[in-house]
Amino acid sequence: MGIAIKKPEGVPGATWPAIVIGLFVAFGGVLFGYDTGTIGGILAMKFWIKQFATAGNTAITPAQDSLIVSILSAGTFFGALLAAPAADLLGRRFGLMFSAGIVFNLGVILQAASSAQPMFIAGRFFAGLGVGLISAMVPLYQSETAPKWIRGTIVGTYQLAITIGLFLAAIVNNATQNRTDSGSYRIPISIQFAWSIIIVGGLIILPETPRFLIKQDKYEKAAQALAKIRRLPTDHPAVVEELAEIQANHRYEMSIGKASYLDCFKGTVGKRLATGCGLQGLQQLTGVNFIFYYGTQYFLNAGFSNPFIISVITNCVNVVSTFPGLYMVEKLGRRNLLLLGAVGMAVCQFIVAITGTVSGTTNKAAQQVAIAFVCIYIFFFASSWGPVAWVVTGELFPLKVRAKCLSMTTATNWLLNFAIAYSTPYMVNEGPGYANLKSRVFFVWGSFCFICIFFVWALIYETKGLTLEQVDELYGIVNKAWQSKQFRPQVSFADAEMEGGGRGMSLAEVAENQERKRSVAHVEGKY
């Protein structure tokens, strides 16, 4: 991928298997991005409009437009909520295979076979259900298998795969748009079978995550899975130590009691859940999916020539710009990169809004400026909020409630996605009952980008370089997000289990014992 992130010295075993596994599982994002991207072009295809327009209409009404686009997001919302029980019941690996191979393909079949709106809409819902399941399970699988020093980059590749899916959709739509038969929309839809076959086929040979196997009390299988991922013998000290840490942390969590959904809202987990939901919600409210859902139609209505080509260009920028983000997430850290991205996005959105509002739709120079700053906005999004939102939410939660919390943060993403997809036609179109905002809609997105700046400063902790178990300690000790960069891990859950003689110890008790043994007196005063 050309991302020069070196393995730290002294880390035993090979890391390429974990990286390859993480990159392959990220392919689930292609399903997500491609399915999302196809509809923007299909809605502007002349044959599809003629075929699917209802009796008495020569075009798709804004209300129908709104329903067709947003129903996918409604499906993904429910899919994301169902991801937690599916991932805990079937496992991370078989859960992904079920989601991509059965649920998603059912939606593709219904869409490809349809010749009227009802079946097409039903297909969009079931495809969305599959995408929602996948969108929560992929970061979960990646975060539970990746080494800590490159975890951010690996989880970030999920967003890269989404952008590649969007780009491929734009290319296929552009290639089939002028067909005068059902192939204009059936070809782009049917290609999705290939993405599903690839990911299901690969998952057949990939291992289950060690953390899930520990959660199932399958220590031997967990050791085998971790040894396979790290390319070390099962009795190697590094494998034994990492598994002991995971197992001790899980036993500590279980000693407190089994987790319910109510536990996700208590204590520091509740704070983390609010952070994750806020982050995923704001990612949608930056306005990126306005460009990818309705960009082709918007540019067409605004008087731009070749709107399909503009869509290909914006998607190309989206793909290329994700690569710097994968590098910077481990160099600048999560917090700094999100702050930088929020500032850049806000500036670009306001410039596009002002340019479009002042100049109207006939000024070619203003159109070129608007396209340029839309592309610069996409650069800031794709290199920051695009991948990093998935990275941060994948790192936030303890093992006991990780699947549940991740499903809720992902569901928040899709809930806002649905709200934006459904409301956008009413916001930008002309006529009675419509807001007729046109380019002024970018003021709305820019305002939310401005809110993002304060959200990151107040709530996003720096988790770069920490194991998932150390993130628990971070939230147990550090109360203010802007002080998180000073945090240095002091607690070992494996030590905690030995110190506690098998009983559950609180983080405070463990930290106190560790401080006493190591004569470290500065931790409490430091934070």
VEXVOLO-836479 format. One line per 2 residues: number of its first residue (from 1); for each residue x, y, z of C-alpha. Coordinates in steps of 0.25 Angstrom, whole numbers, plus 2048, in hexadecimal, padded with zeros to 3 digits. Each point is the difference from the previous one (the first is absolute). Example, Ala and Ser with C-alpha at 12.3 -4.5 7.8 and 13.67 -1.06 7.14 Angstrom:
BEGIN
1) 831,7EE,81F; 806,80E,7FE
end
This chain:
BEGIN
1) 800,800,800; 80C,809,801
3) 7FE,804,80E; 80D,800,807
5) 7FD,7FC,80F; 80B,7F7,805
7) 7FE,7F5,80B; 806,804,80D
9) 80D,7FA,804; 7FF,7F4,809
11) 7F2,7FC,7FC; 801,7F1,7FE
13) 7FA,7F8,7F5; 7FB,805,7F2
15) 7F6,80B,7FF; 7FD,7FE,7F1
17) 7F5,7F5,802; 7F8,809,80A
19) 801,80C,7F6; 7FC,7F7,7F4
21) 7F4,7FA,808; 7FC,80F,804
23) 801,805,7F1; 7F8,7F4,7FB
25) 7F5,801,80A; 800,80F,7FC
27) 7FA,7FC,7F3; 7F3,7FF,807
29) 801,810,7FE; 7FF,7FE,7F1
31) 7F2,7FA,802; 7FC,80C,808
33) 806,80A,7F7; 7FC,7FA,7F3
35) 7F1,7FE,804; 800,80E,806
37) 806,806,7F3; 7F8,7F9,7F5
39) 7F3,806,804; 805,80F,7FD
41) 802,7FC,7F2; 7F4,7F7,7FE
43) 7F7,80B,804; 805,809,7F5
45) 7FF,7F5,7F5; 7F6,803,7F5
47) 7FB,7F1,7FE; 7FF,7FE,80F
49) 7F8,80C,802; 7F7,7FC,7F4
51) 7FE,7F2,806; 7FE,803,80E
53) 7F8,80D,7FF; 7F2,7FD,806
55) 7F3,802,7F7; 7FD,80E,7FC
57) 80F,805,803; 80B,801,7F6
59) 80A,802,80B; 803,7FB,80E
61) 7FA,809,80A; 808,806,80C
63) 7F8,7F8,80A; 803,7F3,7F8
65) 80F,804,7FE; 801,802,80F
67) 7FA,7F2,803; 808,7F9,7F6
69) 80D,806,805; 7FD,800,80F
71) 7FA,7F2,801; 80E,7FA,7FF
73) 804,808,80C; 7F4,7FB,808
75) 804,7F2,7FD; 80F,803,804
77) 7FB,806,80D; 7F9,7F3,804
79) 80B,7F8,7FB; 80A,807,809
81) 7F7,7FE,80C; 7FF,7F1,7FC
83) 810,7FF,7FF; 802,7FF,80F
85) 7F8,7F3,802; 804,7FA,7F3
87) 80F,803,802; 7FF,7FA,80F
89) 7F7,7F4,7FB; 807,7FC,7F3
91) 80D,806,802; 807,80B,7F9
93) 804,7F8,7F4; 7F3,7F8,7FE
95) 7F8,80C,803; 807,807,7F4
97) 7FE,7F4,7F7; 7F1,800,803
99) 7FF,80F,7FE; 807,800,7F3
101) 7FC,7F3,7FA; 7F1,7FF,804
103) 7FA,80D,805; 807,809,7F6
105) 7FF,7F7,7F4; 7F1,7FF,802
107) 7FF,80F,7FF; 808,800,7F3
109) 7F7,7F5,7FA; 7F4,808,803
111) 805,80D,7FA; 806,7F9,7F3
113) 7F3,7F9,7FE; 7F7,80C,802
115) 7F9,808,7F5; 7F7,809,80A
117) 802,808,80C; 7FB,7F6,80B
119) 809,7F5,7FD; 80C,809,7FE
121) 7FD,807,80D; 7FF,7F3,808
123) 80E,7FC,7FA; 806,80D,804
125) 7FB,7FD,80E; 806,7F1,801
127) 80D,805,7F9; 801,80B,80B
129) 7FD,7F6,80B; 80C,7F8,7FB
131) 809,80C,7FF; 7FC,804,80E
133) 804,7F3,806; 80D,800,7F8
135) 803,80F,804; 800,7FD,80E
137) 807,7F2,7FF; 80C,804,7F8
139) 806,80A,809; 7FD,7F7,80C
141) 808,7F4,7F9; 80B,80A,7FC
143) 802,806,80D; 800,7F2,807
145) 80B,7FB,7F7; 809,80B,7FD
147) 80D,803,808; 7FF,80D,808
149) 80B,808,7F8; 7F9,7FF,7F3
151) 7F1,7FE,805; 7FC,80E,7FB
153) 805,7FE,7F2; 7FA,7F2,7FF
155) 7F2,805,805; 802,80C,7F7
157) 801,7F8,7F4; 7F1,7FC,802
159) 7FD,80F,7FC; 80A,7FE,7F4
161) 7F8,7F4,7FB; 7F3,809,801
163) 806,80A,7F7; 805,7F6,7F6
165) 7F2,7FA,800; 7FA,80E,7FE
167) 80A,803,7F5; 7FD,7F2,7F9
169) 7F1,804,800; 803,80D,7FA
171) 808,7FA,7F4; 7F6,7F5,7FE
173) 7F4,80A,800; 807,809,7F6
175) 802,7F4,7F7; 7F2,7FB,800
177) 7F8,80D,801; 7FD,801,7F1
179) 7FB,7F2,7FE; 7F2,800,7FC
181) 7FC,7F2,806; 7FF,7FB,80F
183) 80F,7FD,7FF; 802,80F,804
185) 7FD,7FD,80E; 800,7F1,801
187) 80F,7FF,7FC; 805,80A,80C
189) 7F7,7F8,80A; 804,7F2,7FB
191) 80F,803,801; 7FE,800,80F
193) 7FF,7F1,800; 80F,800,7FD
195) 803,808,80C; 7F8,7F6,809
197) 806,7F4,7FA; 80F,805,803
199) 7FD,804,80E; 7F9,7F3,804
201) 80A,7F8,7F9; 80C,806,807
203) 7F9,7FF,80E; 7FF,7F1,7FE
205) 80F,7FF,802; 802,80C,80A
207) 801,7FD,80F; 7F5,804,80B
209) 805,80C,808; 808,7FB,80D
211) 7F8,80A,809; 7F3,7FA,7FB
213) 805,7F2,803; 805,804,80E
215) 7F2,806,802; 7FB,7F2,7FD
217) 80A,7F9,80A; 807,7F9,7F4
219) 80E,803,805; 807,7F6,7F7
221) 7F9,805,7F3; 803,80E,804
223) 80F,7FC,802; 800,7FA,7F2
225) 7F9,80B,7F9; 809,80B,807
227) 80C,7F7,7FC; 7FC,7FF,7F2
229) 7FE,80F,7FF; 80D,803,807
231) 808,7F5,7F9; 805,7FB,80D
233) 7FF,7F2,807; 7F4,7FF,80A
235) 80A,7FF,80C; 808,80C,7FC
237) 801,80A,80C; 7FA,80C,7F7
239) 7F4,7F7,7FD; 7FE,7FB,80E
241) 802,80F,806; 7F6,806,7F6
243) 7F6,7F5,802; 802,801,80F
245) 7FD,80F,7FF; 7F3,7FE,7F8
247) 7FB,7F5,809; 803,807,80D
249) 7F9,80C,7FB; 7F4,7F8,7FC
251) 800,7F9,80D; 800,80D,807
253) 7F5,805,7F8; 7F8,7F3,803
255) 802,801,80F; 7F8,80D,800
257) 7F5,7F8,7F9; 7FB,7FD,7F2
259) 7FD,80D,7F7; 7F2,804,7FC
261) 7FD,80C,7F7; 7FD,808,80C
263) 80F,7FE,804; 804,807,7F4
265) 7FA,80D,805; 807,7FF,80E
267) 80D,807,805; 80C,802,7F6
269) 7F9,7F7,7F6; 7F4,809,7FF
271) 80A,80C,7FE; 807,7F8,7F5
273) 7F3,7FC,7FA; 7FB,80E,7FF
275) 80E,804,7FA; 7FF,7F5,7F6
277) 7F1,803,7FC; 804,80F,7FF
279) 80C,7FD,7F7; 7F8,7F7,7F7
281) 7F4,80A,7FF; 809,80C,7FD
283) 807,7F8,7F6; 7F3,800,7F8
285) 7FC,80E,803; 80D,805,7FA
287) 7F8,7FF,7F3; 809,7F5,7F8
289) 7F4,7F7,7FC; 7F9,80C,7FB
291) 80B,800,7F5; 800,7F1,7FE
293) 7F1,7FE,801; 7FB,80C,7F8
295) 80C,806,7FA; 7FD,7FB,7F2
297) 7F2,806,800; 805,80C,808
299) 80A,804,7F6; 7F6,7FD,7F4
301) 7F6,809,806; 80A,80B,803
303) 804,801,7F1; 80D,7F8,801
305) 804,7F9,7F3; 803,7F1,801
307) 7FB,7FE,80E; 804,7F1,7FF
309) 80E,804,7FD; 801,809,80C
311) 7FB,7F5,808; 80B,7F7,7FC
313) 80A,80B,803; 7FB,802,80E
315) 800,7F1,803; 80E,800,7FA
317) 805,80B,80A; 7F9,7F8,80B
319) 808,7F4,7FD; 80D,806,7FF
321) 7FE,809,80C; 7FE,7F5,809
323) 80E,7FB,7FF; 806,80C,807
325) 7F6,7FE,80C; 805,7F1,801
327) 80E,806,802; 7FD,80C,809
329) 7F6,7F8,80A; 80D,7FA,806
331) 809,80C,7FE; 7F7,80B,804
333) 7F7,7F8,809; 7F1,7FF,800
335) 7FD,80D,807; 809,809,7F8
337) 7FB,7FA,7F3; 7F2,802,803
339) 802,80E,804; 808,804,7F4
341) 7F5,7F9,7F7; 7F4,807,807
343) 807,80E,7FE; 803,7FD,7F1
345) 7F2,7FB,7FD; 7F9,80C,807
347) 808,80A,7F7; 7FD,7F8,7F3
349) 7F1,7FF,803; 7FE,80E,803
351) 808,804,7F3; 7F7,7F7,7F8
353) 7F4,806,806; 804,80E,7FE
355) 805,7FE,7F2; 7F3,7F9,7FC
357) 7F6,80A,807; 807,80C,7FB
359) 803,7FC,7F1; 7F4,7F7,7FD
361) 7FF,7F5,7F6; 805,807,7F3
363) 80E,805,804; 80A,7F6,7FB
365) 80B,805,808; 7F8,7FF,80D
367) 7FD,7F2,7FC; 80F,7FC,7FE
369) 803,807,80E; 7F5,7F8,806
371) 804,7F2,7FA; 80F,803,804
373) 7FC,803,80F; 7F6,7F4,800
375) 80D,7F8,7FC; 808,806,80B
377) 7F5,7FD,80A; 800,7F2,7FC
379) 80F,800,802; 7FF,804,80E
381) 7F4,7F7,803; 807,7F4,7F9
383) 80D,802,808; 7FA,802,80D
385) 7F1,7FE,804; 7FE,7F5,7F6
387) 80A,7F6,805; 802,805,80E
389) 7F2,800,805; 800,7F1,7FD
391) 80E,7FE,807; 7FC,808,80D
393) 7F2,7F8,802; 808,7F3,7FD
395) 809,803,80C; 7F7,806,80A
397) 7F9,7F5,807; 803,7F4,80A
399) 7FF,7F2,7FA; 7F3,7FD,809
401) 7F8,80A,7F9; 808,803,7F3
403) 7F6,7FA,7F6; 7F4,806,807
405) 807,80E,800; 805,7FF,7F2
407) 7F3,7FC,7FB; 7FA,80D,806
409) 80A,809,7FB; 7FF,7FA,7F2
411) 7F1,801,801; 801,80F,803
413) 808,802,7F4; 7F5,7F9,7F8
415) 7F5,807,807; 806,80E,7FC
417) 803,7FA,7F2; 7F1,7FD,7FF
419) 7FC,80E,805; 809,807,7F6
421) 7FC,7F7,7F4; 7F1,802,803
423) 801,80F,803; 809,805,7F5
425) 7F6,800,7F5; 7F7,808,808
427) 80C,80A,804; 805,803,7F2
429) 7F4,7FE,7F6; 7F7,80C,7FC
431) 7F1,800,802; 7F5,800,80A
433) 804,7F9,80D; 80F,800,7FC
435) 80B,809,806; 807,803,7F3
437) 80D,802,807; 808,7FC,7F4
439) 80F,804,802; 7FC,806,80E
441) 7FF,7F1,805; 80F,801,801
443) 7FF,80A,80B; 7F9,7F5,808
445) 80B,7F6,7FE; 80A,80B,803
447) 7FA,803,80D; 800,7F1,804
449) 80F,800,7FC; 802,80C,80A
451) 7F9,7F8,80B; 80A,7F4,7FD
453) 80C,809,804; 7FA,802,80F
455) 7FB,7F2,800; 80E,7FA,7FE
457) 807,80A,809; 7F7,7FC,80C
459) 7FD,7F1,7FE; 80A,7F9,7F7
461) 80B,7F9,808; 80D,7FD,7FA
463) 801,7F0,7FF; 80C,7FF,7F6
465) 809,7F5,804; 7F8,7FA,80B
467) 7FA,7F2,801; 7F1,7FE,800
469) 802,7FC,80F; 809,80D,803
471) 7F4,809,7FA; 7F8,7FB,80C
473) 80B,805,80A; 801,80D,7F8
475) 7F1,803,802; 800,7FB,80F
477) 80B,80A,803; 800,80C,7F7
479) 7F3,809,801; 803,80A,7F6
481) 802,7FD,7F1; 80A,80B,7FE
483) 809,7FA,80B; 800,7F2,7F9
485) 80D,802,7F9; 808,800,80D
487) 7FB,7F2,804; 809,7F5,802
489) 7FB,7F2,803; 803,7FB,80E
491) 7F6,7F4,801; 801,7F2,7FC
493) 7F4,7F8,801; 808,7F3,800
495) 807,806,80D; 7F3,804,805
497) 7FA,7F2,800; 80D,7FB,807
499) 7FF,80B,80A; 7F1,7FE,802
501) 801,7F1,802; 7F6,7FE,7F5
503) 7F6,80A,806; 7FB,80C,7F8
505) 808,80D,803; 7FC,80E,7FC
507) 80A,808,7F7; 802,809,80C
509) 805,7F4,809; 809,7FB,7F5
511) 806,80D,7FD; 802,802,80F
513) 807,7F3,801; 809,802,7F4
515) 804,80E,805; 804,7FA,80D
517) 808,7F5,7FA; 807,809,7F6
519) 801,80C,809; 7F9,809,7F6
521) 7FA,80C,808; 7FE,80A,7F4
523) 7F4,7F9,7F9; 7F4,806,808
525) 806,80E,800; 803,7FF,7F1
527) 7F2,7FE,7FC
end
